[in-house]
Amino acid sequence: MSEEIKIDPTTIARLFHTVSFSDSENIRITKKTLALVSEYAKLFTDEAIVRSNEYRLEERRRLANSYQTDTNEISTTNEAAPTGGALDAKHLEAIAGLLVLDF
């Protein structure tokens, strides 16, 4: 089983202190908070990848179906869905709005 990749809590702490808080001298962030934010960011990233891939597959399925001329040959099962290709920024852009609202 592969080791899960997480965002380093030190990086998150540095981001909080430099970007989020104007008075970083008086702010203390616990390790538990950093671990929680790290896990949240990982979940967000994983969900973005899953949704982007689903969008990519649906886009390819729609494109493949648009070239078929005989309606009897069009299949709606996932087995006929084209596979392959790569995730692109356009796939992430397409799902970003709802993803942010869901989180």
Backbone as CSV, one residue per row, in Angstrom:
resi,resn,N_x,N_y,N_z,CA_x,CA_y,CA_z,C_x,C_y,C_z
1,MET,0.846,-1.175,0.000,0.000,0.000,0.000,0.892,1.239,0.000
2,SER,0.576,2.193,-0.851,1.411,3.385,-0.952,1.110,4.361,0.182
3,GLU,2.122,5.119,0.528,1.980,6.117,1.581,1.225,7.319,1.027
4,GLU,0.276,7.822,1.807,-0.501,8.972,1.362,0.334,10.240,1.467
5,ILE,0.194,11.082,0.477,0.921,12.346,0.459,0.052,13.407,1.115
6,LYS,0.622,14.121,2.061,-0.094,15.190,2.746,0.705,16.478,2.629
7,ILE,0.016,17.573,2.813,0.688,18.868,2.825,1.380,19.015,4.172
8,ASP,2.623,19.400,4.131,3.417,19.541,5.347,2.816,20.616,6.253
9,PRO,2.557,20.304,7.521,2.007,21.301,8.447,2.880,22.548,8.595
10,THR,4.186,22.400,8.415,5.075,23.562,8.478,4.760,24.541,7.349
11,THR,4.471,24.011,6.191,4.107,24.853,5.054,2.795,25.583,5.323
12,ILE,1.843,24.873,5.891,0.554,25.488,6.219,0.739,26.591,7.258
13,ALA,1.553,26.335,8.270,1.813,27.348,9.301,2.451,28.584,8.680
14,ARG,3.401,28.377,7.783,4.057,29.506,7.124,3.058,30.306,6.290
15,LEU,2.174,29.606,5.583,1.141,30.294,4.801,0.203,31.097,5.701
16,PHE,-0.226,30.492,6.790,-1.099,31.209,7.721,-0.436,32.475,8.238
17,HIS,0.809,32.364,8.625,1.500,33.509,9.215,1.818,34.603,8.195
18,THR,2.092,34.227,6.956,2.470,35.242,5.967,1.289,35.801,5.185
19,VAL,0.246,35.007,4.997,-0.856,35.433,4.138,-2.132,35.747,4.917
20,SER,-2.469,34.918,5.873,-3.784,35.021,6.503,-3.878,36.001,7.656
21,PHE,-2.820,36.164,8.404,-2.894,36.991,9.606,-2.007,38.217,9.458
22,SER,-2.600,39.390,9.673,-1.818,40.621,9.540,-0.890,40.829,10.738
23,ASP,-1.301,40.355,11.906,-0.487,40.496,13.115,0.020,39.116,13.522
24,SER,0.969,38.580,12.757,1.416,37.207,12.976,2.239,37.034,14.249
25,GLU,2.680,38.129,14.848,3.456,38.038,16.091,2.614,37.512,17.251
26,ASN,1.339,37.845,17.267,0.470,37.481,18.385,-0.411,36.266,18.098
27,ILE,-0.172,35.583,17.007,-0.995,34.442,16.620,-0.256,33.144,16.927
28,ARG,-0.952,32.228,17.565,-0.411,30.895,17.838,-1.334,29.865,17.182
29,ILE,-0.744,28.941,16.470,-1.512,27.896,15.798,-1.050,26.558,16.356
30,THR,-1.985,25.764,16.848,-1.623,24.482,17.453,-1.305,23.444,16.379
31,LYS,-0.569,22.431,16.778,-0.236,21.337,15.860,-1.489,20.595,15.427
32,LYS,-2.445,20.496,16.326,-3.698,19.819,16.003,-4.449,20.573,14.901
33,THR,-4.435,21.892,14.974,-5.075,22.711,13.944,-4.383,22.530,12.603
34,LEU,-3.063,22.526,12.616,-2.312,22.347,11.371,-2.559,20.968,10.763
35,ALA,-2.648,19.948,11.601,-2.930,18.599,11.102,-4.326,18.533,10.489
36,LEU,-5.279,19.200,11.118,-6.642,19.221,10.602,-6.716,19.939,9.254
37,VAL,-6.056,21.074,9.146,-6.046,21.820,7.886,-5.339,21.012,6.799
38,SER,-4.280,20.314,7.166,-3.570,19.472,6.209,-4.484,18.371,5.670
39,GLU,-5.234,17.737,6.546,-6.167,16.684,6.128,-7.287,17.263,5.267
40,TYR,-7.784,18.420,5.638,-8.843,19.085,4.870,-8.348,19.416,3.458
41,ALA,-7.134,19.933,3.352,-6.567,20.265,2.043,-6.380,19.007,1.198
42,LYS,-5.994,17.908,1.836,-5.832,16.646,1.117,-7.185,16.151,0.597
43,LEU,-8.215,16.211,1.436,-9.550,15.804,1.000,-10.045,16.667,-0.159
44,PHE,-9.811,17.959,-0.058,-10.213,18.887,-1.114,-9.514,18.536,-2.427
45,THR,-8.220,18.278,-2.360,-7.442,17.940,-3.551,-7.893,16.610,-4.149
46,ASP,-8.097,15.617,-3.294,-8.565,14.314,-3.779,-9.924,14.437,-4.469
47,GLU,-10.821,15.196,-3.864,-12.151,15.379,-4.448,-12.059,16.128,-5.775
48,ALA,-11.173,17.097,-5.863,-10.986,17.835,-7.117,-10.513,16.901,-8.228
49,ILE,-9.617,15.997,-7.902,-9.112,15.049,-8.899,-10.215,14.100,-9.348
50,VAL,-10.978,13.579,-8.403,-12.054,12.640,-8.743,-13.106,13.320,-9.613
51,ARG,-13.543,14.504,-9.213,-14.575,15.203,-9.987,-14.069,15.623,-11.360
52,SER,-12.827,16.052,-11.441,-12.257,16.436,-12.735,-12.194,15.241,-13.666
53,ASN,-11.818,14.100,-13.126,-11.749,12.895,-13.951,-13.140,12.470,-14.413
54,GLU,-14.130,12.548,-13.539,-15.499,12.218,-13.942,-15.972,13.152,-15.052
55,TYR,-15.651,14.428,-14.924,-16.023,15.393,-15.956,-15.320,15.066,-17.273
56,ARG,-14.031,14.704,-17.197,-13.263,14.358,-18.396,-13.884,13.164,-19.105
57,LEU,-14.247,12.129,-18.348,-14.851,10.940,-18.949,-16.206,11.260,-19.572
58,GLU,-16.999,12.071,-18.884,-18.302,12.457,-19.430,-18.139,13.292,-20.701
59,GLU,-17.158,14.171,-20.706,-16.890,14.989,-21.886,-16.498,14.113,-23.077
60,ARG,-15.644,13.137,-22.838,-15.241,12.222,-23.918,-16.416,11.386,-24.396
61,ARG,-17.274,10.968,-23.451,-18.452,10.181,-23.811,-19.390,11.011,-24.694
62,ARG,-19.599,12.279,-24.307,-20.458,13.157,-25.115,-19.866,13.373,-26.497
63,LEU,-18.569,13.575,-26.563,-17.901,13.798,-27.839,-18.004,12.560,-28.728
64,ALA,-17.795,11.390,-28.145,-17.890,10.147,-28.919,-19.313,9.936,-29.424
65,ASN,-20.299,10.239,-28.601,-21.695,10.060,-29.005,-22.115,11.077,-30.057
66,SER,-21.496,12.234,-30.078,-21.888,13.252,-31.054,-21.463,12.868,-32.467
67,TYR,-20.496,11.970,-32.603,-20.046,11.541,-33.926,-20.794,10.326,-34.439
68,GLN,-21.602,9.697,-33.614,-22.354,8.530,-34.059,-23.602,8.986,-34.795
69,THR,-23.893,8.313,-35.909,-25.049,8.706,-36.711,-26.232,7.777,-36.516
70,ASP,-25.995,6.527,-36.180,-27.072,5.569,-35.987,-27.440,5.545,-34.505
71,THR,-28.676,5.918,-34.171,-29.085,5.989,-32.766,-29.143,4.620,-32.113
72,ASN,-29.242,3.557,-32.891,-29.262,2.211,-32.321,-27.890,1.802,-31.792
73,GLU,-26.839,2.435,-32.263,-25.488,2.077,-31.846,-25.044,2.826,-30.595
74,ILE,-25.783,3.843,-30.185,-25.385,4.630,-29.026,-25.663,3.830,-27.761
75,SER,-24.648,3.671,-26.961,-24.777,2.931,-25.712,-24.664,3.900,-24.544
76,THR,-25.467,3.674,-23.525,-25.426,4.556,-22.356,-24.720,3.905,-21.179
77,THR,-24.129,2.742,-21.374,-23.443,2.082,-20.265,-22.043,2.632,-20.108
78,ASN,-21.490,2.481,-18.928,-20.131,2.941,-18.662,-19.096,2.101,-19.395
79,GLU,-19.461,0.883,-19.798,-18.516,0.023,-20.504,-18.141,0.606,-21.859
80,ALA,-19.045,1.362,-22.454,-18.774,1.946,-23.760,-18.067,3.287,-23.650
81,ALA,-17.861,3.750,-22.430,-17.223,5.055,-22.244,-15.762,4.980,-22.638
82,PRO,-15.300,5.951,-23.402,-13.892,5.958,-23.773,-13.012,6.235,-22.556
83,THR,-11.870,5.620,-22.550,-10.927,5.840,-21.458,-9.641,6.402,-22.028
84,GLY,-8.717,6.716,-21.169,-7.459,7.287,-21.618,-7.508,8.797,-21.541
85,GLY,-6.459,9.422,-21.996,-6.392,10.867,-21.932,-5.802,11.322,-20.619
86,ALA,-5.779,12.613,-20.432,-5.186,13.173,-19.219,-6.059,14.299,-18.698
87,LEU,-5.992,14.499,-17.388,-6.692,15.634,-16.796,-6.006,16.915,-17.222
88,ASP,-6.803,17.921,-17.449,-6.293,19.201,-17.908,-6.893,20.297,-17.032
89,ALA,-6.341,21.487,-17.121,-6.854,22.611,-16.336,-8.310,22.901,-16.675
90,LYS,-8.717,22.660,-17.909,-10.113,22.926,-18.287,-11.076,22.012,-17.537
91,HIS,-10.640,20.800,-17.208,-11.488,19.895,-16.440,-11.660,20.404,-15.013
92,LEU,-10.583,20.888,-14.437,-10.650,21.447,-13.089,-11.485,22.724,-13.070
93,GLU,-11.330,23.555,-14.073,-12.116,24.790,-14.150,-13.609,24.494,-14.225
94,ALA,-13.965,23.430,-14.914,-15.375,23.096,-15.093,-16.044,22.684,-13.783
95,ILE,-15.292,22.095,-12.864,-15.892,21.608,-11.623,-15.570,22.491,-10.421
96,ALA,-14.720,23.480,-10.599,-14.212,24.267,-9.471,-15.309,24.984,-8.686
97,GLY,-16.262,25.570,-9.363,-17.307,26.327,-8.679,-18.102,25.480,-7.701
98,LEU,-18.618,24.360,-8.173,-19.397,23.480,-7.298,-18.531,22.842,-6.222
99,LEU,-17.293,22.553,-6.554,-16.387,21.968,-5.569,-16.193,22.913,-4.386
100,VAL,-15.953,24.175,-4.673,-15.756,25.158,-3.603,-17.039,25.322,-2.789
101,LEU,-18.181,25.340,-3.454,-19.446,25.458,-2.724,-19.703,24.245,-1.837
102,ASP,-19.320,23.066,-2.292,-19.524,21.855,-1.499,-18.628,21.814,-0.270
103,PHE,-17.465,22.440,-0.358,-16.559,22.436,0.782,-16.791,23.675,1.606
